[in-house]
């Protein structure tokens, strides 16, 4: 697997505190590939969504902030 940008330990701590019970499911994508925001690994392009990393406990605003930090796209599954 290829590696891309990921959150720092300080950012992870901050965003964990931003987690909520009823967040909007979202995926972070870079160049059409699913991104794990903790370790920076990119999943193979074209892989079925059921095998992609989905984050469940972020508000839309927080997810957009994370995407901006990592220079990637966030996809919401509502």
N, C-alpha and C positions, 0 to 999 in steps of 0.2 A: 504494500500500500504506500502511496505517496503521502508526504507530510506537507501541511500548509500551516498557516498561522493559527494560534490557539490563545485562549485566555491565560493570563498570568495567574499565579497563586493568589495574589491580592485581588484581582478581578473576579476570580472564582468565588472567593470569600464574600465579596460585595454582592455579586449576583445571586448567590445562594440566599442571602438575606432578603432579596427582592422577590423570592419565589412566593407564589400564592396557591391556595387550594384549587381554585377554579380558573386556571389559566387556559389559554388557547393553544391546542397542539400545534407545534411548528417544527420545521426542519430548516437547517442552515445549509445553504448551497453555495458552491464556488465552481464556476465554469461547468455547470450542469452536474456536479458531483456532490454528494452528501458529505457534510463536514461535521466531524466530532469536535465540538468547541473546547473540550477539555484537553485532548491530546493532539489535536490538529490533523488527525489522519483523514484522508479523503477516501470515500468508498468508490469502487469502480463505476464509471459512467454507465447509465442505462439500467442499473440494478433495480429490481422491483421495489416499490415504495415500502412494502411490508418488511424488507430487510434493512431499511434505512433508519438512522438514529432520529427519533422523534422526542422532542422536549415538551412536557405537559404542564409545567408549573410557572410559566412566565406570562405576564400580561403582554399585550401587543406592543405597548410602549417599550417595555424592557427588552423584548425580543428584537425590536428594531434598533435599539441602542447597542445591543450585542453585535448585530449584523454590521452596524456602522463601525464599531471598534475593530472588527475583523475584516472589514472590506469585503463582505460577502452579501448574499441575498437571503432573506428569510421568507419561507413559504408557509402560510397558515392553512391548517386543515380544520375548517369549521363545519 
